[in-house]
Amino acid sequence: MSELNLPTPLLQIENVSRTFVHNSITTEVLRGVSLSISQGETVAIVGASGAGKTTLLHIMGALDRPTSGRLYYRGEDICTWDDQRLSRFRNTTLGFVFQAHHLLPEFSALENVMIPGIIAGRPRSETEKSARWILGELGLLDKADHQVNDLSGGEQQRIAVARALVMRPDVLLADEPTGNLDTKTGAKVEELLFWTNREHGTTVIVVTHDMRLAARMGRCVGIEDGMVKEVEIEGTERPFPEKGPSN
C-alpha cells in the first residue's frame, strides 16, 4: 500500500520550547509543544492566565523565536530566516489583532489601515483603494477620515481588524480580541473573524478566555503545564455565521 499524500500543514510547530530568564530565575513557559494547523482552519487557544497562550501565539506569528524546536510555514523552516525576511513575512502574510489595538493616534482611521501596505512598499493609490474597500466591507467607510481617538473602543478594535486584513493575510492571529469590549461590540468583532475566514479562506487563530467563543471555533487547543492538548467543549454547538459583518 502506498503512503497517503497528505497536504502540507499551513503552520507546523515541532517540539517547541520557550524559556525566559529574569533575575537569574529560569521559567519554562512552553515545553515541547507540537501543533499542526491547516489552511482555512479556525483555532482557539485556551488556558489559565500565564499558561503560555500569548507566548505560543507570538512564536506562531514570528514575533518571538523558540528557545528550541522548529516552526514551519508551508513546509519551510522559518526559524532559519533572518530578521529582514521575518519582518517581510509578518507584514505580507500574517495579520495581528491584539487586545490593545495599538492604533497610531496622530493618523486617521484610513491611514492606520493603510500602514501595512505602506510598509510593504505598495503604491499609495493601490493601498488606499484596498484600505477603503476593507473599511467598506466592515461597515466603517464613513469613519475613514476620523482621528482614531474620536472613535469608540469598539470602532477602534474594528479598525485594528481592518488593518490586520488589508493585506489579505493567509493567517489572522488574535490575542483576546474581544476581551476589553462590551457584549454587543465583542459580538461584532467576533463576527468579523468568522467572516474573513469564510469569505477569504483566512486561517484564524484566537487566544481567548471566552469559552463560548472557543466553542464556535473549528478546533480548541488547551495549554497546561507548558504543553498543548486538544480540548472538546461539550454541550455547545459551533455555528458558522451566514451573513457578513454588520454596522
ChimeraX attribute file (.defattr): number of C-alpha atoms within 10 A of each C-alpha:
attribute: neighborCount
match mode: 1-to-1
recipient: residues
	/A:1	3
	/A:2	4
	/A:3	5
	/A:4	6
	/A:5	6
	/A:6	6
	/A:7	10
	/A:8	15
	/A:9	16
	/A:10	19
	/A:11	22
	/A:12	21
	/A:13	22
	/A:14	16
	/A:15	17
	/A:16	21
	/A:17	21
	/A:18	22
	/A:19	13
	/A:20	12
	/A:21	9
	/A:22	7
	/A:23	5
	/A:24	7
	/A:25	8
	/A:26	10
	/A:27	11
	/A:28	15
	/A:29	19
	/A:30	26
	/A:31	20
	/A:32	15
	/A:33	19
	/A:34	17
	/A:35	16
	/A:36	13
	/A:37	19
	/A:38	15
	/A:39	18
	/A:40	18
	/A:41	19
	/A:42	24
	/A:43	22
	/A:44	25
	/A:45	27
	/A:46	24
	/A:47	18
	/A:48	13
	/A:49	9
	/A:50	13
	/A:51	18
	/A:52	24
	/A:53	25
	/A:54	19
	/A:55	18
	/A:56	26
	/A:57	20
	/A:58	17
	/A:59	18
	/A:60	22
	/A:61	22
	/A:62	19
	/A:63	13
	/A:64	14
	/A:65	20
	/A:66	21
	/A:67	14
	/A:68	16
	/A:69	17
	/A:70	21
	/A:71	27
	/A:72	19
	/A:73	16
	/A:74	15
	/A:75	13
	/A:76	14
	/A:77	14
	/A:78	17
	/A:79	19
	/A:80	12
	/A:81	12
	/A:82	9
	/A:83	11
	/A:84	8
	/A:85	12
	/A:86	16
	/A:87	14
	/A:88	13
	/A:89	16
	/A:90	17
	/A:91	19
	/A:92	17
	/A:93	14
	/A:94	22
	/A:95	26
	/A:96	23
	/A:97	24
	/A:98	19
	/A:99	15
	/A:100	14
	/A:101	17
	/A:102	12
	/A:103	19
	/A:104	14
	/A:105	12
	/A:106	11
	/A:107	16
	/A:108	19
	/A:109	30
	/A:110	24
	/A:111	23
	/A:112	22
	/A:113	29
	/A:114	25
	/A:115	21
	/A:116	22
	/A:117	21
	/A:118	15
	/A:119	11
	/A:120	14
	/A:121	10
	/A:122	13
	/A:123	10
	/A:124	12
	/A:125	9
	/A:126	12
	/A:127	22
	/A:128	20
	/A:129	13
	/A:130	19
	/A:131	28
	/A:132	21
	/A:133	16
	/A:134	23
	/A:135	25
	/A:136	16
	/A:137	16
	/A:138	21
	/A:139	16
	/A:140	20
	/A:141	16
	/A:142	10
	/A:143	18
	/A:144	19
	/A:145	12
	/A:146	14
	/A:147	17
	/A:148	23
	/A:149	15
	/A:150	13
	/A:151	14
	/A:152	11
	/A:153	16
	/A:154	18
	/A:155	20
	/A:156	19
	/A:157	26
	/A:158	25
	/A:159	27
	/A:160	24
	/A:161	26
	/A:162	29
	/A:163	28
	/A:164	25
	/A:165	27
	/A:166	24
	/A:167	23
	/A:168	20
	/A:169	22
	/A:170	19
	/A:171	27
	/A:172	24
	/A:173	24
	/A:174	23
	/A:175	21
	/A:176	18
	/A:177	25
	/A:178	24
	/A:179	15
	/A:180	14
	/A:181	17
	/A:182	11
	/A:183	10
	/A:184	10
	/A:185	18
	/A:186	18
	/A:187	13
	/A:188	19
	/A:189	22
	/A:190	17
	/A:191	18
	/A:192	21
	/A:193	23
	/A:194	24
	/A:195	20
	/A:196	20
	/A:197	19
	/A:198	18
	/A:199	9
	/A:200	14
	/A:201	18
	/A:202	24
	/A:203	25
	/A:204	24
	/A:205	24
	/A:206	26
	/A:207	25
	/A:208	22
	/A:209	18
	/A:210	13
	/A:211	16
	/A:212	13
	/A:213	17
	/A:214	25
	/A:215	21
	/A:216	21
	/A:217	22
	/A:218	15
	/A:219	19
	/A:220	23
	/A:221	18
	/A:222	19
	/A:223	21
	/A:224	17
	/A:225	14
	/A:226	19
	/A:227	18
	/A:228	21
	/A:229	14
	/A:230	12
	/A:231	16
	/A:232	13
	/A:233	15
	/A:234	7
	/A:235	7
	/A:236	12
	/A:237	11
	/A:238	15
	/A:239	10
	/A:240	13
	/A:241	13
	/A:242	10
	/A:243	10
	/A:244	16
	/A:245	18
	/A:246	12
	/A:247	10
